[in-house]
Amino acid sequence: MPTPRPPHCPCLSGNPYAECCGRFHSGEAFAPTAEALMRSRYAAFARGEAGYLLATWHPLTRPESLELDADVRWLRLDIERTVQGGLFDSEGVVEFTAYSRSGGVAAQQHEVSRFVRLDRRWVYLEAVQPG
């Protein structure tokens, strides 16, 4: 009987969840780049990890609480561009489109997100207008 393969990460990296965003969600590691944080936040939406989303949200823009809609099924994440947000940067921008389905209706969310380093860790700051 073949050994079952570990589930792939929802961020679509192609890697097993435990080796990809799972280590960020568990607190074992921190996302090294703004794009890695964006991918891990998408995976957190897909897995219902509201605590991780709040923990990686800048305190100036973070809501007091976050309720995720259990009926939304996240299907795909396309990273369209990144500006800075690397290992040695203090801020970055990630433009993405996330695809979902809820109640049989397909949807997509296009966003340009700003990320900053806070206490040496990347956090989501806000969505900005494309331009």
N, CA, C and O atoms as a GROMACS GRO file, in nm:
protein
  524
    1MET      N    1   0.085  -0.118   0.000
    1MET     CA    2   0.000   0.000   0.000
    1MET      C    3   0.089   0.124   0.000
    1MET      O    4   0.178   0.136   0.085
    2PRO      N    5   0.068   0.218  -0.096
    2PRO     CA    6   0.153   0.336  -0.101
    2PRO      C    7   0.130   0.427   0.020
    2PRO      O    8   0.020   0.434   0.075
    3THR      N    9   0.237   0.496   0.059
    3THR     CA   10   0.229   0.592   0.168
    3THR      C   11   0.152   0.714   0.122
    3THR      O   12   0.182   0.768   0.016
    4PRO      N   13   0.051   0.759   0.200
    4PRO     CA   14  -0.024   0.877   0.157
    4PRO      C   15   0.066   1.000   0.154
    4PRO      O   16   0.152   1.020   0.240
    5ARG      N   17   0.044   1.082   0.053
    5ARG     CA   18   0.121   1.205   0.040
    5ARG      C   19   0.060   1.311   0.131
    5ARG      O   20  -0.062   1.319   0.145
    6PRO      N   21   0.146   1.393   0.194
    6PRO     CA   22   0.091   1.500   0.278
    6PRO      C   23   0.015   1.601   0.192
    6PRO      O   24   0.047   1.621   0.076
    7PRO      N   25  -0.086   1.664   0.250
    7PRO     CA   26  -0.165   1.760   0.173
    7PRO      C   27  -0.080   1.880   0.129
    7PRO      O   28   0.004   1.930   0.203
    8HIS      N   29  -0.108   1.923   0.007
    8HIS     CA   30  -0.038   2.041  -0.043
    8HIS      C   31  -0.089   2.167   0.026
    8HIS      O   32  -0.202   2.172   0.075
    9CYS      N   33  -0.005   2.267   0.030
    9CYS     CA   34  -0.040   2.394   0.093
    9CYS      C   35  -0.145   2.468   0.009
    9CYS      O   36  -0.136   2.467  -0.114
   10PRO      N   37  -0.242   2.530   0.073
   10PRO     CA   38  -0.344   2.606  -0.002
   10PRO      C   39  -0.287   2.723  -0.082
   10PRO      O   40  -0.352   2.772  -0.174
   11CYS      N   41  -0.164   2.770  -0.049
   11CYS     CA   42  -0.108   2.883  -0.122
   11CYS      C   43  -0.061   2.845  -0.262
   11CYS      O   44  -0.017   2.930  -0.339
   12LEU      N   45  -0.072   2.716  -0.294
   12LEU     CA   46  -0.038   2.662  -0.426
   12LEU      C   47   0.111   2.668  -0.459
   12LEU      O   48   0.148   2.675  -0.576
   13SER      N   49   0.195   2.664  -0.357
   13SER     CA   50   0.339   2.658  -0.380
   13SER      C   51   0.380   2.524  -0.436
   13SER      O   52   0.487   2.511  -0.497
   14GLY      N   53   0.296   2.422  -0.416
   14GLY     CA   54   0.330   2.287  -0.456
   14GLY      C   55   0.395   2.208  -0.344
   14GLY      O   56   0.418   2.088  -0.359
   15ASN      N   57   0.427   2.273  -0.234
   15ASN     CA   58   0.490   2.209  -0.119
   15ASN      C   59   0.386   2.159  -0.020
   15ASN      O   60   0.274   2.211  -0.016
   16PRO      N   61   0.421   2.058   0.060
   16PRO     CA   62   0.328   2.014   0.165
   16PRO      C   63   0.301   2.128   0.264
   16PRO      O   64   0.389   2.208   0.294
   17TYR      N   65   0.179   2.133   0.312
   17TYR     CA   66   0.137   2.238   0.405
   17TYR      C   67   0.233   2.252   0.523
   17TYR      O   68   0.271   2.364   0.559
   18ALA      N   69   0.272   2.141   0.584
   18ALA     CA   70   0.359   2.146   0.703
   18ALA      C   71   0.494   2.210   0.674
   18ALA      O   72   0.554   2.272   0.763
   19GLU      N   73   0.543   2.195   0.551
   19GLU     CA   74   0.673   2.251   0.514
   19GLU      C   75   0.661   2.391   0.457
   19GLU      O   76   0.762   2.459   0.436
   20CYS      N   77   0.541   2.435   0.432
   20CYS     CA   78   0.518   2.565   0.369
   20CYS      C   79   0.454   2.659   0.472
   20CYS      O   80   0.520   2.697   0.569
   21CYS      N   81   0.331   2.696   0.452
   21CYS     CA   82   0.264   2.791   0.541
   21CYS      C   83   0.232   2.735   0.678
   21CYS      O   84   0.214   2.811   0.773
   22GLY      N   85   0.224   2.604   0.690
   22GLY     CA   86   0.195   2.542   0.819
   22GLY      C   87   0.295   2.581   0.926
   22GLY      O   88   0.258   2.598   1.042
   23ARG      N   89   0.422   2.595   0.890
   23ARG     CA   90   0.523   2.633   0.989
   23ARG      C   91   0.506   2.777   1.035
   23ARG      O   92   0.543   2.811   1.147
   24PHE      N   93   0.450   2.862   0.949
   24PHE     CA   94   0.420   3.000   0.990
   24PHE      C   95   0.296   3.002   1.079
   24PHE      O   96   0.294   3.069   1.182
   25HIS      N   97   0.194   2.927   1.040
   25HIS     CA   98   0.070   2.922   1.118
   25HIS      C   99   0.094   2.868   1.258
   25HIS      O  100   0.031   2.913   1.354
   26SER      N  101   0.185   2.772   1.271
   26SER     CA  102   0.213   2.712   1.402
   26SER      C  103   0.305   2.797   1.488
   26SER      O  104   0.318   2.772   1.608
   27GLY      N  105   0.369   2.899   1.429
   27GLY     CA  106   0.464   2.982   1.503
   27GLY      C  107   0.604   2.925   1.504
   27GLY      O  108   0.693   2.981   1.568
   28GLU      N  109   0.625   2.814   1.432
   28GLU     CA  110   0.757   2.752   1.424
   28GLU      C  111   0.856   2.842   1.351
   28GLU      O  112   0.976   2.839   1.378
   29ALA      N  113   0.806   2.923   1.257
   29ALA     CA  114   0.890   3.014   1.178
   29ALA      C  115   0.806   3.136   1.143
   29ALA      O  116   0.685   3.138   1.162
   30PHE      N  117   0.874   3.238   1.093
   30PHE     CA  118   0.806   3.360   1.049
   30PHE      C  119   0.834   3.381   0.901
   30PHE      O  120   0.942   3.349   0.852
   31ALA      N  121   0.736   3.434   0.831
   31ALA     CA  122   0.750   3.456   0.688
   31ALA      C  123   0.869   3.549   0.661
   31ALA      O  124   0.876   3.658   0.719
   32PRO      N  125   0.962   3.508   0.575
   32PRO     CA  126   1.083   3.586   0.552
   32PRO      C  127   1.065   3.703   0.456
   32PRO      O  128   1.148   3.794   0.453
   33THR      N  129   0.957   3.702   0.378
   33THR     CA  130   0.933   3.809   0.280
   33THR      C  131   0.785   3.849   0.285
   33THR      O  132   0.701   3.778   0.341
   34ALA      N  133   0.757   3.965   0.226
   34ALA     CA  134   0.617   4.010   0.219
   34ALA      C  135   0.533   3.912   0.137
   34ALA      O  136   0.419   3.884   0.173
   35GLU      N  137   0.588   3.860   0.028
   35GLU     CA  138   0.512   3.764  -0.052
   35GLU      C  139   0.484   3.636   0.026
   35GLU      O  140   0.374   3.581   0.018
   36ALA      N  141   0.583   3.588   0.101
   36ALA     CA  142   0.561   3.468   0.182
   36ALA      C  143   0.452   3.493   0.286
   36ALA      O  144   0.371   3.404   0.313
   37LEU      N  145   0.449   3.613   0.343
   37LEU     CA  146   0.342   3.645   0.439
   37LEU      C  147   0.208   3.651   0.368
   37LEU      O  148   0.108   3.602   0.421
   38MET      N  149   0.204   3.710   0.248
   38MET     CA  150   0.079   3.716   0.172
   38MET      C  151   0.028   3.575   0.144
   38MET      O  152  -0.090   3.547   0.163
   39ARG      N  153   0.116   3.487   0.100
   39ARG     CA  154   0.076   3.349   0.072
   39ARG      C  155   0.026   3.279   0.200
   39ARG      O  156  -0.074   3.206   0.196
   40SER      N  157   0.094   3.303   0.311
   40SER     CA  158   0.053   3.238   0.436
   40SER      C  159  -0.079   3.294   0.486
   40SER      O  160  -0.158   3.222   0.548
   41ARG      N  161  -0.105   3.420   0.461
   41ARG     CA  162  -0.234   3.478   0.500
   41ARG      C  163  -0.346   3.422   0.412
   41ARG      O  164  -0.456   3.394   0.462
   42TYR      N  165  -0.320   3.404   0.283
   42TYR     CA  166  -0.419   3.340   0.196
   42TYR      C  167  -0.448   3.199   0.247
   42TYR      O  168  -0.563   3.158   0.257
   43ALA      N  169  -0.342   3.124   0.278
   43ALA     CA  170  -0.360   2.988   0.330
   43ALA      C  171  -0.438   2.989   0.461
   43ALA      O  172  -0.516   2.898   0.488
   44ALA      N  173  -0.417   3.093   0.543
   44ALA     CA  174  -0.492   3.105   0.668
   44ALA      C  175  -0.640   3.128   0.641
   44ALA      O  176  -0.725   3.071   0.710
   45PHE      N  177  -0.672   3.210   0.542
   45PHE     CA  178  -0.814   3.226   0.503
   45PHE      C  179  -0.869   3.091   0.459
   45PHE      O  180  -0.980   3.053   0.499
   46ALA      N  181  -0.794   3.018   0.376
   46ALA     CA  182  -0.840   2.890   0.323
   46ALA      C  183  -0.861   2.787   0.434
   46ALA      O  184  -0.948   2.701   0.422
   47ARG      N  185  -0.782   2.794   0.540
   47ARG     CA  186  -0.790   2.695   0.648
   47ARG      C  187  -0.868   2.744   0.770
   47ARG      O  188  -0.883   2.671   0.868
   48GLY      N  189  -0.918   2.867   0.765
   48GLY     CA  190  -0.996   2.920   0.877
   48GLY      C  191  -0.912   2.959   0.997
   48GLY      O  192  -0.959   2.948   1.111
   49GLU      N  193  -0.790   3.005   0.974
   49GLU     CA  194  -0.697   3.042   1.081
   49GLU      C  195  -0.708   3.192   1.113
   49GLU      O  196  -0.616   3.269   1.085
   50ALA      N  197  -0.820   3.232   1.172
   50ALA     CA  198  -0.842   3.374   1.202
   50ALA      C  199  -0.738   3.429   1.299
   50ALA      O  200  -0.697   3.544   1.286
   51GLY      N  201  -0.694   3.350   1.394
   51GLY     CA  202  -0.593   3.394   1.490
   51GLY      C  203  -0.463   3.434   1.423
   51GLY      O  204  -0.401   3.533   1.461
   52TYR      N  205  -0.422   3.357   1.324
   52TYR     CA  206  -0.299   3.389   1.251
   52TYR      C  207  -0.318   3.519   1.173
   52TYR      O  208  -0.227   3.603   1.170
   53LEU      N  209  -0.433   3.536   1.111
   53LEU     CA  210  -0.459   3.658   1.036
   53LEU      C  211  -0.449   3.781   1.126
   53LEU      O  212  -0.388   3.881   1.089
   54LEU      N  213  -0.509   3.773   1.243
   54LEU     CA  214  -0.502   3.885   1.337
   54LEU      C  215  -0.360   3.908   1.386
   54LEU      O  216  -0.316   4.022   1.401
   55ALA      N  217  -0.287   3.801   1.412
   55ALA     CA  218  -0.150   3.812   1.463
   55ALA      C  219  -0.055   3.872   1.360
   55ALA      O  220   0.048   3.928   1.398
   56THR      N  221  -0.087   3.859   1.232
   56THR     CA  222   0.001   3.912   1.127
   56THR      C  223  -0.053   4.041   1.065
   56THR      O  224  -0.014   4.079   0.955
   57TRP      N  225  -0.143   4.107   1.136
   57TRP     CA  226  -0.204   4.232   1.092
   57TRP      C  227  -0.145   4.343   1.176
   57TRP      O  228  -0.134   4.329   1.298
   58HIS      N  229  -0.107   4.454   1.114
   58HIS     CA  230  -0.049   4.567   1.188
   58HIS      C  231  -0.148   4.617   1.292
   58HIS      O  232  -0.266   4.631   1.263
   59PRO      N  233  -0.101   4.644   1.415
   59PRO     CA  234  -0.193   4.688   1.521
   59PRO      C  235  -0.270   4.816   1.490
   59PRO      O  236  -0.378   4.837   1.544
   60LEU      N  237  -0.215   4.903   1.405
   60LEU     CA  238  -0.285   5.028   1.371
   60LEU      C  239  -0.405   5.006   1.280
   60LEU      O  240  -0.496   5.089   1.277
   61THR      N  241  -0.407   4.897   1.206
   61THR     CA  242  -0.516   4.872   1.110
   61THR      C  243  -0.591   4.743   1.139
   61THR      O  244  -0.688   4.712   1.070
   62ARG      N  245  -0.549   4.667   1.238
   62ARG     CA  246  -0.609   4.538   1.270
   62ARG      C  247  -0.747   4.555   1.334
   62ARG      O  248  -0.763   4.638   1.423
   63PRO      N  249  -0.846   4.479   1.289
   63PRO     CA  250  -0.978   4.483   1.355
   63PRO      C  251  -0.968   4.415   1.492
   63PRO      O  252  -0.875   4.338   1.518
   64GLU      N  253  -1.065   4.443   1.578
   64GLU     CA  254  -1.066   4.380   1.710
   64GLU      C  255  -1.090   4.230   1.701
   64GLU      O  256  -1.035   4.153   1.780
   65SER      N  257  -1.170   4.190   1.605
   65SER     CA  258  -1.198   4.048   1.587
   65SER      C  259  -1.219   4.021   1.439
   65SER      O  260  -1.233   4.113   1.359
   66LEU      N  261  -1.220   3.894   1.405
   66LEU     CA  262  -1.235   3.856   1.265
   66LEU      C  263  -1.313   3.726   1.259
   66LEU      O  264  -1.272   3.624   1.314
   67GLU      N  265  -1.425   3.730   1.191
   67GLU     CA  266  -1.505   3.609   1.169
   67GLU      C  267  -1.493   3.570   1.022
   67GLU      O  268  -1.526   3.648   0.933
   68LEU      N  269  -1.445   3.451   0.999
   68LEU     CA  270  -1.431   3.402   0.863
   68LEU      C  271  -1.557   3.326   0.822
   68LEU      O  272  -1.616   3.254   0.903
   69ASP      N  273  -1.597   3.343   0.699
   69ASP     CA  274  -1.716   3.277   0.647
   69ASP      C  275  -1.680   3.133   0.610
   69ASP      O  276  -1.605   3.110   0.515
   70ALA      N  277  -1.732   3.039   0.684
   70ALA     CA  278  -1.701   2.896   0.663
   70ALA      C  279  -1.754   2.845   0.529
   70ALA      O  280  -1.709   2.741   0.481
   71ASP      N  281  -1.848   2.916   0.468
   71ASP     CA  282  -1.904   2.874   0.340
   71ASP      C  283  -1.814   2.910   0.221
   71ASP      O  284  -1.833   2.856   0.112
   72VAL      N  285  -1.718   2.999   0.242
   72VAL     CA  286  -1.630   3.039   0.133
   72VAL      C  287  -1.521   2.934   0.117
   72VAL      O  288  -1.452   2.899   0.213
   73ARG      N  289  -1.507   2.884  -0.004
   73ARG     CA  290  -1.400   2.789  -0.036
   73ARG      C  291  -1.299   2.862  -0.124
   73ARG      O  292  -1.330   2.900  -0.237
   74TRP      N  293  -1.178   2.880  -0.074
   74TRP     CA  294  -1.072   2.949  -0.147
   74TRP      C  295  -1.008   2.850  -0.243
   74TRP      O  296  -0.969   2.740  -0.204
   75LEU      N  297  -0.996   2.890  -0.370
   75LEU     CA  298  -0.956   2.798  -0.476
   75LEU      C  299  -0.816   2.822  -0.531
   75LEU      O  300  -0.744   2.727  -0.562
   76ARG      N  301  -0.779   2.947  -0.544
   76ARG     CA  302  -0.652   2.977  -0.611
   76ARG      C  303  -0.603   3.116  -0.574
   76ARG      O  304  -0.682   3.207  -0.549
   77LEU      N  305  -0.472   3.129  -0.570
   77LEU     CA  306  -0.407   3.257  -0.545
   77LEU      C  307  -0.309   3.283  -0.659
   77LEU      O  308  -0.222   3.200  -0.686
   78ASP      N  309  -0.323   3.397  -0.724
   78ASP     CA  310  -0.228   3.440  -0.826
   78ASP      C  311  -0.156   3.564  -0.776
   78ASP      O  312  -0.218   3.667  -0.752
   79ILE      N  313  -0.025   3.555  -0.760
   79ILE     CA  314   0.057   3.672  -0.725
   79ILE      C  315   0.092   3.739  -0.857
   79ILE      O  316   0.154   3.678  -0.944
   80GLU      N  317   0.051   3.865  -0.871
   80GLU     CA  318   0.071   3.935  -0.997
   80GLU      C  319   0.199   4.017  -0.999
   80GLU      O  320   0.265   4.028  -1.103
   81ARG      N  321   0.235   4.073  -0.886
   81ARG     CA  322   0.362   4.145  -0.878
   81ARG      C  323   0.397   4.171  -0.733
   81ARG      O  324   0.310   4.176  -0.646
   82THR      N  325   0.525   4.189  -0.709
   82THR     CA  326   0.573   4.231  -0.579
   82THR      C  327   0.668   4.348  -0.601
   82THR      O  328   0.742   4.352  -0.700
   83VAL      N  329   0.666   4.442  -0.509
   83VAL     CA  330   0.758   4.555  -0.510
   83VAL      C  331   0.825   4.555  -0.374
   83VAL      O  332   0.760   4.570  -0.271
   84GLN      N  333   0.955   4.539  -0.375
   84GLN     CA  334   1.034   4.526  -0.252
   84GLN      C  335   0.978   4.409  -0.170
   84GLN      O  336   0.932   4.310  -0.226
   85GLY      N  337   0.982   4.421  -0.038
   85GLY     CA  338   0.930   4.315   0.047
   85GLY      C  339   1.024   4.197   0.062
   85GLY      O  340   0.982   4.089   0.104
   86GLY      N  341   1.152   4.218   0.028
   86GLY     CA  342   1.249   4.110   0.036
   86GLY      C  343   1.311   4.096   0.174
   86GLY      O  344   1.269   4.159   0.271
   87LEU      N  345   1.412   4.012   0.180
   87LEU     CA  346   1.478   3.979   0.306
   87LEU      C  347   1.535   4.101   0.378
   87LEU      O  348   1.538   4.105   0.501
   88PHE      N  349   1.580   4.201   0.302
   88PHE     CA  350   1.646   4.316   0.364
   88PHE      C  351   1.564   4.445   0.355
   88PHE      O  352   1.614   4.552   0.387
   89ASP      N  353   1.440   4.435   0.311
   89ASP     CA  354   1.352   4.552   0.299
   89ASP      C  355   1.272   4.574   0.426
   89ASP      O  356   1.257   4.483   0.508
   90SER      N  357   1.222   4.695   0.443
   90SER     CA  358   1.138   4.726   0.559
   90SER      C  359   0.992   4.742   0.520
   90SER      O  360   0.905   4.748   0.607
   91GLU      N  361   0.965   4.749   0.390
   91GLU     CA  362   0.827   4.754   0.344
   91GLU      C  363   0.818   4.690   0.207
   91GLU      O  364   0.918   4.672   0.138
   92GLY      N  365   0.696   4.654   0.170
   92GLY     CA  366   0.676   4.590   0.041
   92GLY      C  367   0.531   4.593   0.001
   92GLY      O  368   0.442   4.619   0.082
   93VAL      N  369   0.508   4.566  -0.126
   93VAL     CA  370   0.374   4.563  -0.184
   93VAL      C  371   0.359   4.432  -0.259
   93VAL      O  372   0.449   4.388  -0.330
   94VAL      N  373   0.243   4.369  -0.242
   94VAL     CA  374   0.211   4.247  -0.315
   94VAL      C  375   0.074   4.267  -0.380
   94VAL      O  376  -0.025   4.294  -0.312
   95GLU      N  377   0.071   4.252  -0.512
   95GLU     CA  378  -0.056   4.259  -0.584
   95GLU      C  379  -0.097   4.117  -0.617
   95GLU      O  380  -0.016   4.038  -0.666
   96PHE      N  381  -0.223   4.084  -0.589
   96PHE     CA  382  -0.268   3.947  -0.608
   96PHE      C  383  -0.415   3.943  -0.646
   96PHE      O  384  -0.489   4.041  -0.632
   97THR      N  385  -0.455   3.827  -0.696
   97THR     CA  386  -0.596   3.796  -0.716
   97THR      C  387  -0.621   3.662  -0.649
   97THR      O  388  -0.551   3.564  -0.675
   98ALA      N  389  -0.722   3.658  -0.563
   98ALA     CA  390  -0.762   3.535  -0.495
   98ALA      C  391  -0.899   3.495  -0.548
   98ALA      O  392  -0.989   3.578  -0.563
   99TYR      N  393  -0.914   3.366  -0.577
   99TYR     CA  394  -1.037   3.312  -0.634
   99TYR      C  395  -1.108   3.225  -0.531
   99TYR      O  396  -1.044   3.147  -0.460
  100SER      N  397  -1.239   3.239  -0.524
  100SER     CA  398  -1.316   3.163  -0.426
  100SER      C  399  -1.451   3.122  -0.484
  100SER      O  400  -1.488   3.162  -0.595
  101ARG      N  401  -1.522   3.042  -0.407
  101ARG     CA  402  -1.657   3.001  -0.442
  101ARG      C  403  -1.737   2.993  -0.313
  101ARG      O  404  -1.689   2.941  -0.212
  102SER      N  405  -1.858   3.046  -0.317
  102SER     CA  406  -1.947   3.041  -0.201
  102SER      C  407  -2.090   3.026  -0.252
  102SER      O  408  -2.136   3.103  -0.336
  103GLY      N  409  -2.160   2.925  -0.200
  103GLY     CA  410  -2.297   2.903  -0.243
  103GLY      C  411  -2.310   2.881  -0.392
  103GLY      O  412  -2.411   2.918  -0.451
  104GLY      N  413  -2.209   2.820  -0.453
  104GLY     CA  414  -2.213   2.794  -0.596
  104GLY      C  415  -2.176   2.912  -0.682
  104GLY      O  416  -2.179   2.902  -0.805
  105VAL      N  417  -2.141   3.024  -0.621
  105VAL     CA  418  -2.108   3.145  -0.697
  105VAL      C  419  -1.957   3.168  -0.691
  105VAL      O  420  -1.899   3.174  -0.582
  106ALA      N  421  -1.896   3.182  -0.807
  106ALA     CA  422  -1.752   3.210  -0.815
  106ALA      C  423  -1.727   3.358  -0.791
  106ALA      O  424  -1.807   3.443  -0.831
  107ALA      N  425  -1.615   3.388  -0.726
  107ALA     CA  426  -1.578   3.527  -0.700
  107ALA      C  427  -1.427   3.540  -0.708
  107ALA      O  428  -1.353   3.442  -0.699
  108GLN      N  429  -1.385   3.662  -0.725
  108GLN     CA  430  -1.242   3.690  -0.720
  108GLN      C  431  -1.220   3.821  -0.648
  108GLN      O  432  -1.301   3.913  -0.654
  109GLN      N  433  -1.107   3.827  -0.579
  109GLN     CA  434  -1.070   3.949  -0.506
  109GLN      C  435  -0.933   3.993  -0.555
  109GLN      O  436  -0.834   3.921  -0.540
  110HIS      N  437  -0.928   4.110  -0.615
  110HIS     CA  438  -0.802   4.167  -0.661
  110HIS      C  439  -0.762   4.274  -0.560
  110HIS      O  440  -0.843   4.359  -0.522
  111GLU      N  441  -0.637   4.270  -0.516
  111GLU     CA  442  -0.593   4.364  -0.413
  111GLU      C  443  -0.445   4.395  -0.429
  111GLU      O  444  -0.367   4.311  -0.474
  112VAL      N  445  -0.410   4.516  -0.394
  112VAL     CA  446  -0.271   4.557  -0.379
  112VAL      C  447  -0.252   4.580  -0.230
  112VAL      O  448  -0.311   4.672  -0.173
  113SER      N  449  -0.170   4.497  -0.168
  113SER     CA  450  -0.153   4.500  -0.023
  113SER      C  451  -0.016   4.556   0.016
  113SER      O  452   0.085   4.524  -0.046
  114ARG      N  453  -0.017   4.639   0.119
  114ARG     CA  454   0.109   4.693   0.174
  114ARG      C  455   0.147   4.614   0.298
  114ARG      O  456   0.063   4.583   0.383
  115PHE      N  457   0.274   4.582   0.307
  115PHE     CA  458   0.330   4.511   0.420
  115PHE      C  459   0.448   4.590   0.475
  115PHE      O  460   0.520   4.655   0.399
  116VAL      N  461   0.468   4.584   0.605
  116VAL     CA  462   0.582   4.649   0.669
  116VAL      C  463   0.643   4.553   0.771
  116VAL      O  464   0.578   4.457   0.815
  117ARG      N  465   0.765   4.580   0.806
  117ARG     CA  466   0.828   4.504   0.915
  117ARG      C  467   0.796   4.574   1.046
  117ARG      O  468   0.808   4.696   1.058
  118LEU      N  469   0.758   4.496   1.143
  118LEU     CA  470   0.730   4.545   1.277
  118LEU      C  471   0.799   4.448   1.372
  118LEU      O  472   0.769   4.329   1.372
  119ASP      N  473   0.891   4.499   1.451
  119ASP     CA  474   0.971   4.413   1.539
  119ASP      C  475   1.035   4.299   1.460
  119ASP      O  476   1.034   4.184   1.503
  120ARG      N  477   1.090   4.332   1.343
  120ARG     CA  478   1.164   4.239   1.256
  120ARG      C  479   1.077   4.132   1.191
  120ARG      O  480   1.130   4.037   1.132
  121ARG      N  481   0.944   4.144   1.201
  121ARG     CA  482   0.853   4.049   1.136
  121ARG      C  483   0.763   4.123   1.039
  121ARG      O  484   0.721   4.236   1.064
  122TRP      N  485   0.733   4.057   0.927
  122TRP     CA  486   0.641   4.115   0.830
  122TRP      C  487   0.499   4.111   0.884
  122TRP      O  488   0.457   4.012   0.943
  123VAL      N  489   0.426   4.222   0.863
  123VAL     CA  490   0.283   4.229   0.896
  123VAL      C  491   0.210   4.297   0.782
  123VAL      O  492   0.265   4.378   0.709
  124TYR      N  493   0.083   4.261   0.769
  124TYR     CA  494  -0.005   4.324   0.670
  124TYR      C  495  -0.048   4.459   0.725
  124TYR      O  496  -0.095   4.469   0.838
  125LEU      N  497  -0.032   4.565   0.645
  125LEU     CA  498  -0.072   4.699   0.688
  125LEU      C  499  -0.208   4.738   0.632
  125LEU      O  500  -0.299   4.772   0.708
  126GLU      N  501  -0.222   4.733   0.499
  126GLU     CA  502  -0.347   4.781   0.439
  126GLU      C  503  -0.351   4.748   0.291
  126GLU      O  504  -0.251   4.715   0.228
  127ALA      N  505  -0.472   4.758   0.238
  127ALA     CA  506  -0.492   4.750   0.092
  127ALA      C  507  -0.484   4.891   0.038
  127ALA      O  508  -0.533   4.986   0.100
  128VAL      N  509  -0.422   4.906  -0.078
  128VAL     CA  510  -0.409   5.037  -0.142
  128VAL      C  511  -0.469   5.032  -0.282
  128VAL      O  512  -0.489   4.924  -0.337
  129GLN      N  513  -0.498   5.147  -0.337
  129GLN     CA  514  -0.552   5.153  -0.471
  129GLN      C  515  -0.444   5.117  -0.572
  129GLN      O  516  -0.331   5.164  -0.561
  130PRO      N  517  -0.477   5.032  -0.670
  130PRO     CA  518  -0.377   5.001  -0.774
  130PRO      C  519  -0.335   5.128  -0.847
  130PRO      O  520  -0.414   5.221  -0.865
  131GLY      N  521  -0.212   5.130  -0.886
  131GLY     CA  522  -0.168   5.247  -0.960
  131GLY      C  523  -0.026   5.249  -0.972
  131GLY      O  524   0.030   5.342  -1.031
   0.00000   0.00000   0.00000
